[in-house]
Amino acid sequence: MNYESRRWVSLVASILASMCAGLAYSWSVFLKPLSSIFNWSATDTALSFTLLMSTAAATAIFAGKAQDYLQPKSVILIGGILFGAGLTAIGFIQSLAQMYTCVIIAGIGLGAVYPGGTMSNMIKFFPDKSGSISGFVSAGYGIGPVVWAPISVALLDRFGIISTMKILGIAFMVIIVLLSRLVTKCPEGYRPEGWVPKSNISQKNTSDKNWRKMLLDPLFWPLAIIFTLGEITGMMIIGHASPIAQDMLRITPAAAAAIVIILSLANTLGKVIWGAISDRIGRYPVISFLLLLGGAAMFALTVVNSYSTFVMCFIIIGLCYGGFLSVMAPLTADLFGPKNLPVNYGIMFLTVAIAAYVGPLLASVVKEANNGNYSDAFIIAALLNLLGLIIYGIFLFFKKRRESSLGARQSIIS
């Protein structure tokens, strides 16, 4: 089989399938219609987004493990069926419990598609440019709101929430199932023709660790904490982008929606840009830049006095959040080996779920405690980025000490 051409076909299919899964980032457009038709509270319907994202993040681990027995195309196919079925079933619900059940089913399917069956397989297929490829697949997921939000709004205006969920569910089920047929599993030990991996002590001595050994590795926990702290900043802004813009700039919801789109585009662009940069200068310098830039942008939001400065801060935050997601998979593969990446990356991806809970909640609590003012939340987020830099220093200390020990051992053997 010509794997060189197949890997590119698989990449395009994986990006498009991830873009379908990116409907999740457009979930806010369904909340008000659901509240209105069933007379549910905003809090009750908002919980559906938390359930969707947290279920997807948890499922990524099991979807990764499933690839020990199933091909990625089968994992994506099953994910597409469940994702579409969960959305379609919302068109038949009569109670809040039924909606939560449907959302959980959709979340399981979502996690099986992205990152479950798409990300780790593509990282293995492109060891020559893993950062860039991780960025592209993540960008497919991130661009989802730009594509699906306006389509969803148009469907809601014409057909209402019940018919819209049925239409979207069936459409996504068909599209993802068809795309899954184009995905090829990366063969074990695959190397692109003419590619020679870079040689350094760390890579030479990297062993493929399963999830148990990864959790016992001293480098895992500092890295997971760093990702969580950095992602909290992005999730805080993504979760409250519209109200933050309306409150601070005194603009209309329609004008705030334009800023939300800009934020989504920055998030998507950040995944591609930082992924490519990490292939050139390494993952570790990128992490330090992301923590520093993200923290500076959050602090700057406390003193902004113009529309352009506000938007620039949002763009920087979106770029940084996208960057964390783009380097997560390749860095996990670099440190703990590519063999068990599907499961190991699924565990690392749980940092996104934690950040998705903490970031928006932190902003809400601080806003209520300060009479609608978000400034203290921004300062806390900036300090969390600073804490991330401190832990990053600890991480590098352990990493360098390990490399020195391995280098000395290698010298003795030779």
HUKARA-V481648 format. One record per pair of residues at least 24 apart in sequence whose ideal C-beta (glycine too) atoms are under 8 Angstrom apart, sorted by the first residue. I is the first residue (numbers start at 1). J is the second residue. D is the distance in Angstrom with one decimal. If there is no record, write none. Layout:
# HUKARA-V481648
i=I j=J d=D
i=I j=J d=D
This chain:
# HUKARA-V481648
i=1 j=184 d=7.7
i=3 j=125 d=7.8
i=3 j=184 d=7.3
i=3 j=186 d=7.9
i=3 j=187 d=6.7
i=3 j=190 d=6.4
i=4 j=192 d=6.8
i=4 j=193 d=6.2
i=6 j=184 d=4.4
i=7 j=122 d=8.0
i=7 j=125 d=4.2
i=7 j=126 d=6.7
i=7 j=184 d=7.1
i=7 j=186 d=7.2
i=7 j=192 d=7.8
i=9 j=182 d=5.5
i=9 j=184 d=7.3
i=10 j=121 d=7.2
i=10 j=122 d=6.9
i=10 j=125 d=6.4
i=10 j=182 d=6.7
i=10 j=183 d=4.8
i=10 j=184 d=5.0
i=11 j=122 d=5.8
i=11 j=125 d=7.3
i=11 j=126 d=7.4
i=11 j=133 d=6.7
i=11 j=136 d=7.0
i=11 j=137 d=7.6
i=12 j=182 d=7.6
i=13 j=179 d=4.5
i=13 j=180 d=7.4
i=13 j=182 d=3.8
i=13 j=183 d=5.2
i=14 j=76 d=7.9
i=14 j=117 d=7.9
i=14 j=118 d=4.0
i=14 j=119 d=7.8
i=14 j=121 d=7.3
i=14 j=122 d=5.4
i=14 j=137 d=5.6
i=14 j=140 d=7.4
i=14 j=179 d=8.0
i=14 j=183 d=6.3
i=15 j=118 d=8.0
i=15 j=136 d=5.9
i=15 j=137 d=5.8
i=15 j=139 d=7.5
i=15 j=140 d=3.7
i=16 j=140 d=6.7
i=16 j=175 d=7.7
i=16 j=179 d=5.5
i=17 j=76 d=5.8
i=17 j=80 d=7.2
i=17 j=113 d=5.4
i=17 j=114 d=7.2
i=17 j=117 d=7.9
i=17 j=118 d=6.0
i=17 j=140 d=7.7
i=17 j=175 d=7.9
i=17 j=176 d=5.2
i=17 j=179 d=4.6
i=17 j=180 d=6.9
i=17 j=183 d=7.9
i=18 j=113 d=6.8
i=18 j=114 d=4.3
i=18 j=118 d=5.4
i=18 j=137 d=5.5
i=18 j=138 d=7.6
i=18 j=140 d=3.8
i=18 j=141 d=4.3
i=18 j=144 d=7.9
i=19 j=140 d=4.4
i=19 j=141 d=6.7
i=19 j=143 d=5.9
i=19 j=144 d=5.3
i=19 j=147 d=6.6
i=20 j=80 d=7.7
i=20 j=83 d=7.7
i=20 j=113 d=7.2
i=20 j=144 d=7.3
i=20 j=172 d=5.1
i=20 j=175 d=5.7
i=20 j=176 d=5.4
i=20 j=179 d=7.8
i=21 j=56 d=8.0
i=21 j=79 d=8.0
i=21 j=83 d=6.8
i=21 j=110 d=5.1
i=21 j=113 d=4.6
i=21 j=114 d=4.2
i=21 j=141 d=5.9
i=21 j=144 d=6.9
i=21 j=176 d=7.8
i=22 j=114 d=7.7
i=22 j=140 d=6.9
i=22 j=141 d=4.5
i=22 j=142 d=6.5
i=22 j=143 d=6.4
i=22 j=144 d=1.7
i=22 j=145 d=6.5
i=22 j=147 d=7.5
i=22 j=148 d=6.8
i=23 j=87 d=7.9
i=23 j=144 d=5.6
i=23 j=148 d=4.7
i=23 j=152 d=7.6
i=23 j=168 d=7.1
i=23 j=172 d=7.0
i=24 j=49 d=7.9
i=24 j=52 d=5.7
i=24 j=53 d=6.5
i=24 j=56 d=6.8
i=24 j=110 d=5.8
i=24 j=144 d=7.2
i=25 j=141 d=7.8
i=25 j=142 d=7.2
i=25 j=144 d=5.5
i=25 j=145 d=4.3
i=25 j=238 d=7.7
i=25 j=264 d=7.1
i=26 j=144 d=6.5
i=26 j=145 d=4.5
i=26 j=148 d=4.8
i=26 j=149 d=4.2
i=26 j=152 d=5.8
i=27 j=52 d=6.3
i=29 j=149 d=5.7
i=29 j=152 d=5.1
i=29 j=153 d=5.7
i=29 j=156 d=7.0
i=30 j=152 d=7.2
i=30 j=156 d=7.7
i=30 j=161 d=6.6
i=30 j=164 d=7.9
i=30 j=165 d=7.6
i=33 j=156 d=5.7
i=33 j=160 d=7.3
i=33 j=161 d=3.9
i=33 j=164 d=8.0
i=34 j=99 d=7.1
i=34 j=161 d=5.9
i=37 j=160 d=7.6
i=37 j=161 d=5.7
i=37 j=162 d=7.4
i=38 j=96 d=7.5
i=40 j=96 d=6.0
i=44 j=96 d=5.8
i=45 j=99 d=7.9
i=47 j=100 d=7.3
i=48 j=99 d=6.2
i=48 j=100 d=6.7
i=48 j=103 d=4.7
i=50 j=356 d=7.4
i=50 j=357 d=6.7
i=51 j=100 d=5.9
i=51 j=103 d=4.9
i=51 j=104 d=5.8
i=51 j=107 d=6.3
i=52 j=103 d=5.1
i=52 j=104 d=8.0
i=52 j=106 d=6.3
i=52 j=107 d=4.6
i=52 j=110 d=6.8
i=53 j=107 d=7.2
i=53 j=352 d=7.9
i=53 j=353 d=6.4
i=53 j=356 d=5.0
i=54 j=107 d=7.4
i=54 j=353 d=4.9
i=54 j=356 d=7.2
i=54 j=357 d=7.1
i=55 j=103 d=7.5
i=55 j=104 d=5.1
i=55 j=107 d=2.9
i=55 j=108 d=5.9
i=55 j=110 d=7.6
i=55 j=111 d=6.6
i=56 j=107 d=4.7
i=56 j=108 d=7.6
i=56 j=110 d=4.1
i=56 j=111 d=3.7
i=56 j=114 d=7.8
i=56 j=353 d=8.0
i=57 j=111 d=6.5
i=57 j=349 d=5.7
i=57 j=350 d=5.5
i=57 j=352 d=5.7
i=57 j=353 d=3.4
i=57 j=356 d=7.6
i=58 j=111 d=6.9
i=58 j=350 d=7.1
i=58 j=353 d=7.0
i=59 j=107 d=6.7
i=59 j=108 d=4.9
i=59 j=110 d=7.4
i=59 j=111 d=2.9
i=59 j=112 d=5.9
i=59 j=116 d=6.6
i=60 j=111 d=4.7
i=60 j=115 d=5.3
i=60 j=116 d=5.2
i=60 j=345 d=7.4
i=60 j=346 d=3.8
i=60 j=349 d=4.8
i=60 j=350 d=7.9
i=61 j=211 d=7.9
i=61 j=343 d=6.1
i=61 j=346 d=3.6
i=61 j=347 d=5.7
i=61 j=349 d=7.9
i=61 j=350 d=7.5
i=62 j=111 d=8.0
i=62 j=346 d=7.4
i=63 j=111 d=5.9
i=63 j=112 d=4.4
i=63 j=116 d=2.8
i=63 j=117 d=6.2
i=63 j=342 d=7.3
i=63 j=346 d=6.7
i=64 j=116 d=6.3
i=64 j=120 d=6.3
i=64 j=341 d=7.6
i=64 j=342 d=3.1
i=64 j=343 d=4.1
i=64 j=344 d=7.5
i=64 j=345 d=6.5
i=64 j=346 d=4.1
i=65 j=342 d=7.0
i=65 j=343 d=5.1
i=65 j=346 d=7.8
i=66 j=112 d=7.9
i=66 j=116 d=7.7
i=67 j=117 d=7.2
i=67 j=120 d=7.4
i=67 j=121 d=7.5
i=67 j=342 d=4.7
i=71 j=183 d=7.9
i=71 j=185 d=4.6
i=72 j=117 d=4.4
i=72 j=118 d=7.3
i=72 j=120 d=8.0
i=72 j=121 d=4.2
i=72 j=183 d=5.5
i=72 j=185 d=5.4
i=73 j=117 d=7.3
i=73 j=180 d=4.8
i=73 j=181 d=6.5
i=73 j=182 d=7.9
i=73 j=183 d=4.2
i=73 j=184 d=7.4
i=73 j=185 d=7.2
i=74 j=117 d=7.9
i=74 j=180 d=7.5
i=75 j=112 d=5.4
i=75 j=116 d=5.6
i=75 j=117 d=3.6
i=76 j=112 d=6.9
i=76 j=113 d=5.5
i=76 j=116 d=7.7
i=76 j=117 d=3.9
i=76 j=118 d=6.6
i=76 j=176 d=6.6
i=76 j=179 d=7.2
i=76 j=180 d=3.9
i=76 j=183 d=6.0
i=77 j=176 d=7.6
i=77 j=177 d=5.5
i=77 j=180 d=4.1
i=77 j=181 d=7.7
i=78 j=109 d=7.5
i=78 j=112 d=5.9
i=79 j=108 d=7.7
i=79 j=109 d=4.5
i=79 j=110 d=7.1
i=79 j=111 d=7.3
i=79 j=112 d=2.8
i=79 j=113 d=3.9
i=79 j=116 d=6.3
i=79 j=117 d=6.2
i=79 j=176 d=7.0
i=80 j=109 d=6.6
i=80 j=113 d=6.2
i=80 j=172 d=6.9
i=80 j=173 d=5.7
i=80 j=175 d=7.5
i=80 j=176 d=2.8
i=80 j=177 d=4.8
i=80 j=179 d=7.7
i=80 j=180 d=6.1
i=81 j=109 d=6.8
i=81 j=173 d=5.9
i=81 j=177 d=6.6
i=82 j=106 d=7.0
i=82 j=108 d=5.3
i=82 j=109 d=3.1
i=82 j=112 d=6.8
i=83 j=109 d=3.1
i=83 j=110 d=5.3
i=83 j=112 d=7.7
i=83 j=113 d=6.3
i=83 j=172 d=6.0
i=83 j=173 d=7.1
i=83 j=176 d=6.7
i=84 j=109 d=7.1
i=84 j=169 d=4.7
i=84 j=170 d=6.3
i=84 j=171 d=7.7
i=84 j=172 d=4.7
i=84 j=173 d=2.5
i=84 j=174 d=7.4
i=84 j=176 d=7.0
i=85 j=109 d=7.3
i=85 j=169 d=6.8
i=85 j=173 d=6.7
i=86 j=169 d=7.2
i=87 j=165 d=5.5
i=87 j=168 d=5.4
i=87 j=169 d=3.3
i=87 j=172 d=6.5
i=88 j=165 d=6.6
i=88 j=166 d=5.3
i=88 j=169 d=3.0
i=88 j=170 d=5.8
i=88 j=173 d=7.3
i=89 j=169 d=7.4
i=90 j=165 d=4.2
i=90 j=169 d=7.4
i=91 j=162 d=4.9
i=91 j=163 d=6.7
i=91 j=164 d=7.8
i=91 j=165 d=4.2
i=91 j=166 d=3.8
i=91 j=169 d=7.0
i=113 j=176 d=6.1
i=114 j=140 d=7.8
i=114 j=141 d=5.0
i=115 j=329 d=7.3
i=115 j=345 d=6.6
i=115 j=346 d=7.3
i=115 j=349 d=5.9
i=116 j=342 d=7.5
i=116 j=346 d=7.1
i=117 j=180 d=7.6
i=117 j=183 d=7.3
i=118 j=183 d=7.8
i=119 j=329 d=5.3
i=119 j=345 d=6.5
i=120 j=329 d=6.7
i=120 j=341 d=4.4
i=120 j=342 d=4.2
i=120 j=345 d=5.3
i=121 j=183 d=7.1
i=121 j=185 d=6.5
i=121 j=186 d=5.6
i=121 j=342 d=7.7
i=122 j=186 d=8.0
i=123 j=329 d=5.1
i=123 j=330 d=6.0
i=123 j=333 d=5.7
i=123 j=338 d=7.0
i=123 j=341 d=6.2
i=123 j=345 d=7.9
i=124 j=186 d=4.0
i=124 j=190 d=6.6
i=124 j=333 d=7.9
i=124 j=338 d=5.5
i=124 j=341 d=6.7
i=125 j=186 d=4.2
i=125 j=190 d=6.6
i=126 j=192 d=7.5
i=127 j=190 d=7.7
i=127 j=191 d=6.7
i=127 j=192 d=7.3
i=127 j=195 d=7.1
i=127 j=197 d=6.8
i=127 j=338 d=7.2
i=128 j=192 d=5.1
i=128 j=195 d=4.4
i=129 j=279 d=5.5
i=130 j=279 d=7.2
i=130 j=329 d=7.4
i=130 j=330 d=3.9
i=130 j=333 d=6.6
i=131 j=274 d=7.8
i=131 j=275 d=4.2
i=131 j=276 d=6.5
i=131 j=277 d=7.6
i=131 j=278 d=3.8
i=131 j=279 d=4.1
i=131 j=283 d=7.0
i=131 j=326 d=6.5
i=131 j=327 d=6.3
i=131 j=330 d=5.0
i=132 j=272 d=7.4
i=132 j=275 d=4.9
i=132 j=276 d=4.6
i=132 j=279 d=5.5
i=133 j=275 d=7.4
i=134 j=271 d=7.7
i=134 j=275 d=5.3
i=134 j=325 d=7.9
i=134 j=326 d=5.1
i=134 j=327 d=7.1
i=134 j=328 d=7.4
i=134 j=329 d=4.6
i=134 j=330 d=5.2
i=135 j=271 d=4.3
i=135 j=272 d=4.4
i=135 j=273 d=7.3
i=135 j=274 d=6.7
i=135 j=275 d=2.5
i=135 j=276 d=6.5
i=135 j=322 d=7.7
i=135 j=326 d=3.9
i=136 j=271 d=7.6
i=136 j=272 d=6.2
i=136 j=275 d=7.2
i=138 j=271 d=4.2
i=138 j=275 d=7.6
i=138 j=322 d=6.9
i=138 j=325 d=4.7
i=138 j=326 d=5.4
i=139 j=268 d=4.6
i=139 j=269 d=7.6
i=139 j=271 d=4.4
i=139 j=272 d=5.1
i=139 j=322 d=7.5
i=142 j=264 d=6.7
i=142 j=267 d=4.9
i=142 j=268 d=4.0
i=142 j=271 d=5.9
i=142 j=322 d=6.3
i=142 j=325 d=7.8
i=143 j=264 d=7.4
i=143 j=265 d=7.9
i=143 j=268 d=4.7
i=145 j=260 d=7.9
i=145 j=261 d=7.7
i=145 j=264 d=4.9
i=146 j=261 d=6.2
i=146 j=264 d=5.5
i=146 j=265 d=6.5
i=146 j=268 d=7.5
i=188 j=339 d=8.0
i=201 j=403 d=5.1
i=201 j=406 d=5.6
i=201 j=407 d=5.0
i=201 j=410 d=7.1
i=202 j=334 d=7.6
i=202 j=399 d=7.6
i=202 j=403 d=5.5
i=202 j=406 d=7.8
i=203 j=334 d=7.2
i=204 j=410 d=7.7
i=205 j=406 d=4.6
i=205 j=410 d=7.5
i=206 j=334 d=7.0
i=206 j=335 d=7.0
i=206 j=336 d=7.5
i=206 j=337 d=5.6
i=207 j=337 d=6.0
i=208 j=336 d=7.4
i=208 j=337 d=3.2
i=208 j=338 d=7.0
i=208 j=339 d=3.6
i=208 j=340 d=5.9
i=209 j=336 d=4.5
i=209 j=337 d=5.9
i=209 j=340 d=6.6
i=209 j=344 d=7.4
i=210 j=340 d=5.0
i=210 j=343 d=7.3
i=210 j=344 d=7.8
i=211 j=340 d=6.6
i=211 j=343 d=4.9
i=211 j=344 d=5.7
i=211 j=347 d=5.7
i=213 j=336 d=7.8
i=214 j=336 d=4.8
i=214 j=340 d=7.6
i=214 j=344 d=5.3
i=214 j=347 d=7.1
i=215 j=347 d=7.5
i=217 j=335 d=7.7
i=217 j=336 d=6.9
i=218 j=398 d=5.2
i=218 j=402 d=8.0
i=219 j=335 d=6.0
i=219 j=395 d=6.5
i=219 j=398 d=5.8
i=219 j=399 d=6.0
i=219 j=402 d=7.5
i=220 j=335 d=7.9
i=220 j=336 d=7.6
i=222 j=391 d=5.3
i=222 j=392 d=7.6
i=222 j=394 d=5.6
i=222 j=395 d=4.0
i=222 j=398 d=7.0
i=223 j=331 d=7.4
i=223 j=335 d=7.3
i=223 j=348 d=7.8
i=223 j=395 d=6.0
i=224 j=348 d=6.4
i=224 j=351 d=5.6
i=225 j=388 d=7.6
i=225 j=391 d=5.5
i=226 j=287 d=6.6
i=226 j=291 d=7.4
i=226 j=388 d=5.1
i=226 j=391 d=5.5
i=226 j=392 d=5.5
i=226 j=395 d=6.5
i=227 j=324 d=6.0
i=227 j=328 d=6.2
i=227 j=348 d=6.9
i=227 j=351 d=4.3
i=228 j=351 d=4.4
i=228 j=354 d=5.2
i=228 j=355 d=5.6
i=228 j=358 d=7.8
i=229 j=291 d=7.7
i=229 j=384 d=4.7
i=229 j=385 d=6.6
i=229 j=387 d=5.9
i=229 j=388 d=3.9
i=229 j=391 d=7.4
i=230 j=287 d=7.6
i=230 j=290 d=5.9
i=230 j=291 d=5.6
i=230 j=294 d=6.2
i=230 j=320 d=7.2
i=230 j=321 d=7.8
i=230 j=324 d=5.0
i=230 j=385 d=6.6
i=230 j=388 d=5.4
i=231 j=321 d=6.5
i=231 j=324 d=5.5
i=231 j=325 d=7.9
i=231 j=351 d=6.1
i=231 j=352 d=6.0
i=231 j=354 d=8.0
i=231 j=355 d=3.6
i=231 j=359 d=7.4
i=232 j=355 d=4.7
i=232 j=358 d=5.4
i=232 j=359 d=4.4
i=232 j=362 d=7.2
i=232 j=381 d=6.3
i=232 j=384 d=5.7
i=233 j=294 d=4.8
i=233 j=295 d=7.4
i=233 j=297 d=8.0
i=233 j=298 d=5.7
i=233 j=317 d=6.1
i=233 j=320 d=7.1
i=233 j=321 d=7.0
i=233 j=359 d=7.1
i=233 j=381 d=4.7
i=233 j=382 d=8.0
i=233 j=384 d=7.0
i=233 j=385 d=6.1
i=234 j=267 d=7.3
i=234 j=294 d=7.4
i=234 j=317 d=6.1
i=234 j=318 d=7.1
i=234 j=320 d=6.6
i=234 j=321 d=2.6
i=234 j=322 d=7.9
i=234 j=324 d=7.2
i=234 j=355 d=7.3
i=234 j=359 d=7.2
i=235 j=321 d=7.5
i=235 j=352 d=7.9
i=235 j=355 d=4.5
i=235 j=356 d=5.1
i=235 j=358 d=7.4
i=235 j=359 d=3.2
i=235 j=360 d=6.2
i=236 j=359 d=3.7
i=236 j=360 d=6.3
i=236 j=362 d=6.3
i=236 j=363 d=4.8
i=236 j=377 d=6.6
i=236 j=381 d=5.7
i=237 j=263 d=6.8
i=237 j=314 d=6.6
i=237 j=317 d=5.1
i=237 j=318 d=7.5
i=237 j=321 d=7.8
i=237 j=359 d=7.9
i=238 j=263 d=6.8
i=238 j=267 d=7.4
i=238 j=321 d=7.2
i=238 j=359 d=7.7
i=238 j=360 d=8.0
i=239 j=356 d=7.6
i=239 j=359 d=6.0
i=239 j=360 d=3.2
i=239 j=363 d=6.7
i=240 j=360 d=6.2
i=240 j=363 d=4.8
i=240 j=364 d=7.5
i=240 j=367 d=7.9
i=240 j=374 d=7.4
i=241 j=314 d=7.2
i=244 j=363 d=7.8
i=244 j=374 d=5.7
i=245 j=310 d=7.4
i=245 j=314 d=7.9
i=247 j=372 d=6.2
i=247 j=374 d=7.0
i=248 j=301 d=7.9
i=248 j=304 d=7.3
i=248 j=310 d=6.5
i=248 j=374 d=7.2
i=249 j=307 d=6.0
i=249 j=310 d=6.1
i=259 j=311 d=6.3
i=259 j=314 d=6.3
i=262 j=311 d=6.3
i=262 j=314 d=6.6
i=262 j=315 d=6.6
i=262 j=318 d=7.7
i=263 j=314 d=5.1
i=263 j=315 d=7.5
i=263 j=317 d=7.6
i=263 j=318 d=4.7
i=264 j=318 d=7.3
i=265 j=318 d=7.5
i=266 j=314 d=7.0
i=266 j=315 d=4.4
i=266 j=316 d=7.8
i=266 j=317 d=7.7
i=266 j=318 d=3.0
i=266 j=319 d=5.1
i=266 j=322 d=7.1
i=267 j=318 d=4.2
i=267 j=319 d=7.4
i=267 j=321 d=5.6
i=267 j=322 d=4.4
i=268 j=322 d=6.4
i=269 j=318 d=7.8
i=269 j=319 d=6.5
i=269 j=322 d=6.8
i=270 j=318 d=6.0
i=270 j=319 d=3.6
i=270 j=320 d=6.5
i=270 j=321 d=6.6
i=270 j=322 d=2.7
i=270 j=323 d=4.9
i=270 j=326 d=7.2
i=271 j=322 d=3.9
i=271 j=323 d=7.1
i=271 j=325 d=5.8
i=271 j=326 d=4.3
i=272 j=322 d=7.9
i=272 j=326 d=7.4
i=273 j=319 d=7.0
i=273 j=322 d=7.9
i=273 j=323 d=7.5
i=274 j=319 d=7.4
i=274 j=322 d=6.7
i=274 j=323 d=3.3
i=274 j=326 d=5.1
i=274 j=327 d=6.5
i=275 j=323 d=7.8
i=275 j=326 d=3.7
i=275 j=327 d=6.8
i=275 j=330 d=7.8
i=278 j=326 d=7.1
i=278 j=327 d=5.0
i=278 j=330 d=6.9
i=283 j=327 d=4.9
i=283 j=330 d=6.5
i=283 j=331 d=4.5
i=283 j=334 d=6.5
i=284 j=396 d=7.0
i=286 j=323 d=6.4
i=286 j=327 d=5.7
i=287 j=324 d=7.8
i=287 j=327 d=6.7
i=287 j=331 d=8.0
i=287 j=392 d=6.3
i=288 j=389 d=6.8
i=288 j=392 d=6.1
i=289 j=323 d=7.9
i=290 j=320 d=4.7
i=290 j=323 d=4.7
i=290 j=324 d=5.9
i=291 j=385 d=4.9
i=291 j=386 d=7.9
i=291 j=388 d=4.6
i=291 j=389 d=5.0
i=291 j=392 d=6.5
i=292 j=385 d=7.4
i=292 j=389 d=6.8
i=293 j=319 d=7.6
i=293 j=320 d=5.4
i=294 j=320 d=4.0
i=294 j=321 d=7.5
i=294 j=385 d=5.2
i=295 j=381 d=7.6
i=295 j=382 d=4.6
i=295 j=383 d=7.8
i=295 j=384 d=7.9
i=295 j=385 d=3.0
i=295 j=386 d=5.7
i=295 j=388 d=7.9
i=295 j=389 d=7.6
i=296 j=382 d=7.5
i=298 j=378 d=4.8
i=298 j=379 d=7.6
i=298 j=381 d=4.4
i=298 j=382 d=4.2
i=298 j=385 d=6.8
i=299 j=378 d=6.9
i=299 j=379 d=6.8
i=299 j=382 d=4.2
i=301 j=374 d=7.8
i=301 j=375 d=7.7
i=301 j=378 d=4.6
i=302 j=375 d=4.6
i=302 j=378 d=5.0
i=302 j=379 d=6.1
i=325 j=352 d=7.3
